[in-house]
């Protein structure tokens, strides 16, 4: 079976001479760690077809999203949840409306159906009481919870999380990771997850199936889990 996410020959930063090759297998949670200027932050955009690498390819469920016509590309992204570094919330909308945004513009659901789905998502990330706040009135944890709820709005099979645990306590980070995994199956997490960042909070290593650190030479070195 083809892995849900495959990076082949992807160039990273100018200082990393070796292109990236990585497969993220179904039901696995994989962390890819590296320095801030390593170029790992570009992988999410490549996977979603928002940008194209200079060389190489990224296949999501066997498809290069960037090669699809725009309408098909937008529909395909329902299968991929994305939490960008810094959360990417719109400051002029409440946390609740940020969560609802992809449903309002990316589905044919009725207002009532959308409100019901948002209620479920906010309850799942424990944001029901804070949903009316705008991001600048919310704390780091509340904003990250809202960003995760938005990322899983379509219940995607694949999640890409960029620096998801920055400025969070180990407890909050562990809780958000379990929410991201979406429950357990006999094969592992219900969702396939790629995490990129510089470090993992203490205690989360054991929840990873694989951890790789990108050296300055561009080599992926496995770390213990």
Legacy VTK file of the C-alpha trace (Angstrom):
# vtk DataFile Version 3.0
C-alpha trace
ASCII
DATASET POLYDATA
POINTS 225 float
0.000 0.000 0.000
1.283 3.468 -0.907
2.198 5.663 2.056
-0.158 8.642 2.559
2.728 11.135 2.358
5.924 10.738 0.341
8.647 13.358 -0.152
11.116 12.484 -2.908
14.234 14.518 -3.685
12.979 17.728 -2.026
15.594 20.495 -1.674
15.483 22.286 1.669
17.566 25.325 2.603
20.661 26.362 0.612
22.881 25.102 3.421
21.377 21.577 3.242
23.056 19.869 0.307
21.192 16.538 0.421
17.571 16.484 -0.886
14.940 15.112 1.493
13.462 11.643 1.003
10.824 10.592 3.531
7.765 8.342 3.647
5.124 8.713 6.369
3.254 5.431 6.657
-0.465 5.138 7.322
-1.529 5.457 10.984
1.921 6.658 12.038
2.926 9.834 13.875
6.301 11.055 12.626
8.293 14.019 13.926
10.847 15.705 11.691
13.091 18.032 13.701
15.699 20.544 12.566
17.087 23.998 13.091
14.944 27.034 12.330
16.711 27.678 9.001
16.680 24.021 7.927
13.871 24.485 5.396
11.539 22.006 7.072
8.907 24.740 7.388
8.299 24.572 3.631
7.162 20.935 3.645
3.559 21.668 4.643
3.096 24.106 1.791
4.586 21.615 -0.653
2.294 18.823 0.541
-0.802 21.013 0.184
0.189 22.228 -3.262
0.438 25.823 -2.032
4.022 25.919 -3.301
6.097 23.713 -5.553
9.640 22.627 -4.748
12.323 23.519 -7.259
12.934 19.821 -7.864
11.541 16.530 -6.595
7.956 15.669 -5.810
5.478 15.346 -2.953
2.758 12.715 -3.201
-0.283 12.769 -0.936
-2.322 9.570 -1.156
-0.465 8.892 -4.400
-1.325 12.291 -5.919
0.774 15.399 -6.554
-1.745 17.996 -5.401
0.098 20.838 -7.125
-0.583 19.180 -10.512
-4.380 19.148 -10.057
-6.726 21.805 -11.496
-7.665 24.375 -8.865
-11.150 22.995 -8.109
-9.830 19.464 -7.653
-6.901 20.771 -5.612
-9.222 22.529 -3.181
-11.427 19.440 -2.843
-8.414 17.174 -2.316
-7.218 19.321 0.565
-10.221 18.191 2.600
-8.212 15.021 3.146
-5.254 16.937 4.587
-5.416 18.985 7.798
-2.849 21.747 8.230
-1.790 23.634 11.340
0.768 26.262 10.278
3.473 27.611 12.543
2.096 30.443 14.659
-1.495 29.102 14.198
-2.512 31.252 11.178
-5.765 32.463 12.748
-7.499 35.525 11.275
-7.408 38.304 13.841
-10.690 39.915 12.756
-12.671 36.730 13.449
-13.527 35.014 16.716
-11.961 31.648 17.491
-15.310 30.071 16.670
-15.528 31.765 13.274
-11.928 30.768 12.503
-12.878 27.138 13.094
-15.970 27.521 10.899
-14.103 29.238 8.048
-13.051 26.149 6.025
-16.529 24.665 6.396
-18.220 27.841 5.185
-16.022 28.267 2.116
-15.067 24.671 1.395
-18.322 22.737 1.707
-21.980 22.798 0.688
-23.144 22.269 4.277
-26.030 24.369 5.569
-25.498 26.998 8.257
-27.179 24.693 10.747
-24.904 21.792 9.831
-21.838 23.999 10.096
-22.876 25.323 13.496
-23.389 21.765 14.705
-19.981 20.658 13.471
-18.273 23.691 15.028
-19.988 22.996 18.357
-18.605 19.450 18.291
-15.107 20.658 17.403
-15.018 23.343 20.093
-16.200 20.868 22.696
-13.545 18.366 21.611
-10.725 20.914 22.074
-12.327 22.358 25.238
-12.939 25.810 23.785
-16.714 26.131 24.098
-16.587 28.968 26.618
-13.745 30.827 24.854
-15.049 30.466 21.297
-16.362 34.022 21.123
-12.968 35.591 21.836
-10.786 36.980 19.097
-7.245 35.599 18.827
-5.635 38.695 20.368
-7.801 38.184 23.463
-6.974 34.484 23.755
-3.882 32.894 25.268
-1.368 30.718 23.394
-3.065 27.477 24.368
-6.531 28.672 23.337
-5.249 29.850 19.966
-3.481 26.540 19.350
-6.600 24.604 20.309
-8.655 26.672 17.859
-6.073 26.160 15.108
-6.175 22.394 15.657
-9.983 22.380 15.588
-9.863 24.240 12.262
-7.261 21.778 10.914
-9.524 18.783 11.608
-12.752 20.471 10.481
-13.174 17.963 7.614
-11.911 15.031 9.721
-8.869 14.534 7.464
-6.944 11.289 7.247
-3.599 13.153 7.179
-2.453 16.010 9.420
0.582 18.246 8.965
1.470 20.165 12.119
4.156 22.860 12.099
5.694 23.617 15.507
2.400 22.641 17.173
3.728 22.580 20.750
5.560 25.930 20.870
4.797 27.881 24.068
2.570 25.090 25.393
2.992 23.209 28.637
3.855 19.486 28.360
0.343 18.689 29.609
-1.350 20.847 26.967
0.951 19.508 24.267
0.136 15.909 25.193
-3.598 16.615 25.135
-3.461 18.311 21.741
-1.428 15.451 20.307
-4.056 12.935 21.420
-6.783 15.071 19.855
-4.766 15.268 16.640
-4.313 11.482 16.541
-8.101 11.156 16.502
-8.263 7.949 18.517
-6.518 4.627 18.165
-6.882 1.674 15.810
-5.229 -1.727 15.797
-2.659 -0.261 13.370
-1.918 2.906 15.379
-3.395 6.405 15.371
-6.593 6.901 13.354
-4.891 9.761 11.505
-1.482 9.876 9.875
0.529 12.808 11.260
3.700 14.634 10.240
5.080 17.061 12.817
7.829 19.538 11.910
9.657 21.734 14.381
12.840 22.204 16.357
12.103 20.141 19.468
9.425 18.004 21.103
8.227 18.695 24.661
9.391 16.233 27.332
7.262 13.115 27.433
5.916 13.309 23.884
8.731 11.318 22.308
7.123 8.059 23.389
3.933 8.965 21.489
5.852 9.163 18.201
6.318 6.195 15.907
9.447 7.763 14.459
11.548 10.838 15.239
14.139 12.086 12.756
16.553 14.959 13.216
17.926 16.733 10.164
21.652 17.317 10.515
23.422 20.314 9.014
24.614 17.966 6.275
21.010 17.167 5.367
21.025 13.636 6.751
17.959 12.322 8.588
19.143 10.698 11.806
16.647 8.559 13.758
16.229 9.395 17.431
14.952 7.019 20.132
11.218 6.935 20.850
LINES 1 226
225 0 1 2 3 4 5 6 7 8 9 10 11 12 13 14 15 16 17 18 19 20 21 22 23 24 25 26 27 28 29 30 31 32 33 34 35 36 37 38 39 40 41 42 43 44 45 46 47 48 49 50 51 52 53 54 55 56 57 58 59 60 61 62 63 64 65 66 67 68 69 70 71 72 73 74 75 76 77 78 79 80 81 82 83 84 85 86 87 88 89 90 91 92 93 94 95 96 97 98 99 100 101 102 103 104 105 106 107 108 109 110 111 112 113 114 115 116 117 118 119 120 121 122 123 124 125 126 127 128 129 130 131 132 133 134 135 136 137 138 139 140 141 142 143 144 145 146 147 148 149 150 151 152 153 154 155 156 157 158 159 160 161 162 163 164 165 166 167 168 169 170 171 172 173 174 175 176 177 178 179 180 181 182 183 184 185 186 187 188 189 190 191 192 193 194 195 196 197 198 199 200 201 202 203 204 205 206 207 208 209 210 211 212 213 214 215 216 217 218 219 220 221 222 223 224
